[in-house]
Amino acid sequence: MNWGKKIIITMAAFMLFILALGAYMLSKQGNDTLVESNYYEKGLRYDEEYKQKANTFADHAEPVITVNPSQVIIRLKDSASYTLVLMRPSNARADKKQNGNTLGNSHLILVDRKPADKGLWYLDLKWKSNQKQYQYKKSITL
């Protein structure tokens, strides 16, 4: 085999490699959780979100988060109705959303940890208590 055939075979193998990588990237499209689908609407509501975070800070209403092997326990300052979103950065299909009211006199939110993957999660908690809106965001490790 002469050097001309070797160059042609090497170029063909490289082109196949590039085409395979391109096909792989196209098949993974849509699973990227770094970009949110409703980023424009979130930008329009930024002032609301800022005010809710400021309320949390001003009223010293930061929740206390405890992670144990079976569940995540979030304790709020007062009773509230809430929306909790746990987002998995590496897999958008694993995200969890939970709505409800706090439990008991300790004002607890209980989240079952069993079906959750281990690793980094983003916690986004919004709640309404005493006619005020609050929001708290934090990254946690399960």
N, C-alpha and C positions, 0 to 999 in steps of 0.2 A: 504494500500500500504506500503510495507516494504522499508527499506532504500536502498536496492540493486536496486530496480526498479527506485527510485528517482535519484540515481547516473547515471543510464543508460539514463534516460530521459534528465537529465541535460547535459550529455556529447553529446547526439544526438542533442540537441538544440544548444549547443555551436558549434558543427561541421557544422550545417546548417548555423549558423550565419557567420562563417569563409568562407564557400563556397559562400554565398551570397555577402560578401565583395569582395572576389576574382573575382567573375563574374562582379560586378560593376566596379572594377578597370580595368578589361580587356575591358569592353565596353567603358570606357573613354580614352583608349589608342589611341594615335594619336592626341589628342586635346591639348597636353602639348606644350605650347609656350615657355617654358624655354630653350628648345634645338632647335637650328635652323637646318634645313635639309641640308644646305650647309655650315656647319661650317668649313669643311676642306678647301674649296675654299677661304673662308673668311680669314682663317689663312695664306694662301699663299699670299693673297693680303694685308696683314697687313701693309707693308711698304708704299704702295700707300695711304692707309687710314690715316696713321700717317702724311705723307707729306701734304695731303689735309687739315687736322686739323691744322697743323703748318702754312700753308698758311693763313688760316682764322685768326689765332691769330696774325701772323706777319703783315698782311695787315689791321688789325683792321676792319675786314669785318664781324663781328658777326651780324647776322640778329636781327632786332627788332620784337618781336612777341607780338601781341595784340589779346586777346581773347574777343569777345563780344558775345551776345546771339545768333546771327545768323551765324557768321562766324569767322574763324581764319585768321588774317591778318599778313603776314610776309613781312617786308620791308628789301630789300637788299641794299647794298651800291651802286652797279652799275647794269646796265641791264645784264641779264644772261639767259641762258637756264638751267633748273633745273629738278631734280627728287626728289620728296617729298614722303616719306613713313611715315604714321602715324600707329603705331603698338599698339594694345590693348593687354596688358599682359595677361588678363584673357580670351581672346577669339580671336584666330588667324583668325577666319573667318570674324571678324569685321575690319581687317586691311584695310587701304586705300592707294592707290598709285596714284600719279598724276605727269605727265610730262608736260613741256611747257616752255614758255618764260615769263619773268616778264612783268607786265602791267604798262604802263604810265611812266611819268617822275619820279615818286616816286619809281619805280622798285618794285612793289607789287606782292605778291602771295596771292591769295584769295582761301580759302578752305571753302566750305559749311559745316556748323556744324549740320544741321538738322538731318541727319540720324545717327549721331554719338552718342554712349552711353556716359553718363556722367561718369566722373571718371578719372583715370590716363591713359595717353597715352604717348608713346615714339615717339618723332619727330626725323626723320633722313633726313636731307636735304643735297643734293649734288648739286652743281651748277658749271658752267663754265663761267667765266667772264674774259675778256681781256687775253685770251689764258692761264689762270690759273685755276686749279681745286681746289674747296673748299668743305669742309664738316663741318656740324654742327649737333651735337646730343644734345637733351635736353628732359627731361621729363616735360610734361605739364598736367594741370588738366582742363578738359572741363566741 
